[in-house]
Amino acid sequence: MNRERLHSLSERGLEELRRFLLMFLYLWVVIGLFVLNERLILGEREISFAPQGFALINAAIMAKVMLIAEDLKVGRRFDHMPLIYPVCYKSALFALLFILFHVLERVVVGMFAHKSLAESLPQIGGGTWQGRLLVWAIMTVSLLPFFALREIGQILGPGRLWALMFRSRSADDGPA
């Protein structure tokens, strides 16, 4: 391999790692908040590591699922339209993808534990259609800021959104 190609692969690898870490951190915060909310609703005041560990592991898995889906060009149908369309579409689609992947994960784990399909299926949203729809809606709304910022960042160009969000502004940048 020549140096140029090795450098290119290295850059691509670092970009994939950066994308994964951003997805992971965002999903960890969202899933972690869901876990905390559930603990509060159930009246459990002690927060143990186990549920937050669940959030950490699920965030890593879902970030990897998101990376693979993006590499397969999932959710690109409305990229040519005004931003609201791809942002809403990707949020809704990835929320559904995450729920379906969670169901698949539970079924596979159940198979290894010698459980039936019915025993393995998770009771998402309490097992009712209204509950499932509500979980999907909450996940969709939770993903909106992530996809909005990603789409805006793509339009602005590499590094521009990051610079706008995390670098100090000078007096020449306009009103605060």
N, C-alpha and C positions, 0 to 999 in steps of 0.2 A: 504494500500500500504506500502511496506517496504521501508526503506531508500535507499537501493541500486537501486531499480526500480525508485524511485522519482528522485534520482541523475541522472540516465540514461536519464529519460525524460527531465530533466532540461538541460542536456548537449545537447541532440538532439534539443531541442527548441532553445537554444543559437546558435547552428550550423546553423539551418534553418534561424534564424534572421540574422546571419552574411552573409549567402549566399544571402538572399534577399537584404540586404543593399548594398553589392558589386554590384549586378545586378542593383539595383535601381540607385546608384550613376553613374555607367557607362552609363546607358540608359538616365539618366537625362542630363548628359553632351552632349551626342550625339543628343538627341532630342532638347535640348536647343540650340545647335549650328545650327541645321536645322531651328529652329524658327528665330534665329538671321539672318541667311543667307536669309531666305525668306523676312524678314523685310527690309534688305538692298537692295535686288533685286527689291522689290516693291517701293523703294525710300523713305520709311518711316524712318526717322532719330530718332524719339523719340521711345524709348523702354519702353513700359509700363509693368506693372506686369502681365496683363492678359495673353499674349502669354507665358511668362515664367511660369505662373501658369499652363497653358496647358501642358507645358513640364514636370513640376513636377508631375502632376496628371497622365499623360500618362506613365511616367517612372515607377511610382508605380504600375500601372495596368499591364504594360508589364513585369515588374519584377515578379509579381505574376503569370502571364501567363507562364513565363519561368520556374518558380519553379514547377508549376503543370505539365507542359510538361516534365520536367526532371524527376519528380517523376513517371510519366507514361512511362519513358524510351524512350521518343521520341528522335530521332536523334542518337541512339546508333549503327546503322547499321555498321559503319566503325571503331568502337573503337579498333578493333584488328589490324588495318592496320597502316602504317606509319602516323605520326602526321598530315601531310598535308591533308590527306583524311578526318579524322573526323573534323578537324578545318574548312575546306572549306564546307563540307556537313552541319555541324551544323549552320554555318553562313548563308548559303543559305536557309536552311530549316526554321530557326527561323526568318529570314527576311520575308519569305513568310508567316509564321504563324502570325507575327505581322501585316502584311498588311491585311490578311484575318480577323484577330480579329478586326482591325480598321474598316473594312467594316461592319462586324457584329455589332459592337458597334453603328455605325452610323444608321444602319437599325433599330435596337432596339430603339434608341433615336427617330428616325423618326416616328416609330409606336406610341410611347407615345405622340408625337406631332401631331398625326393624319395626317401624310404625307404619300404619296404613296411610294412604293418601289423605283420607279424611282427618286422621289424627295429626298429620303433618301440616295441613293448611293453617296459616296464621289467621287469627280473628282480627283482621284489619278493621279499624273503626267500630269495634264491637260486633262485627259480623253482619251488620245490616248494610243495605245498599246506600242508605243515607249516610251512614258512618264512613263507608268506603269513599263515597263522593266527597265528604268533608275532608278526609285525610288527603285525597288527591288535590283538593282545592287549597288546603293549607300548604302542601308541598309546592304547588304551582306558584302561589304568592311568595313563598319563601325563596324560590329560585329567580323571581323577577329581577331583583337588584343585581344578582350575579350576571345574568345574561345581558341586562341593560348595559352594565359597565363593560362587559366583554365586547359587545357590538360597538359601543362608542369607541372603545380602545382600538378596535380594528379599523374604524373609519379614520381616526386621528393618526394612526400609523404607529409603528413599533416604538415603545417607550414613552410616547407622548402623554398618555393617560396617567401612567405611573409618575411621570415628572409633575404633571398638574396636581396629582393627589398628594405626593409625598415630598416635594421640594419646596423650599421657601420661595415666596413670590417677591419680586422687587417692586419698588414704587411704580415702575414703568408698566407693570402688568395690568394696571387698571384698578378700579375701585374694589375694595374687599367685600 
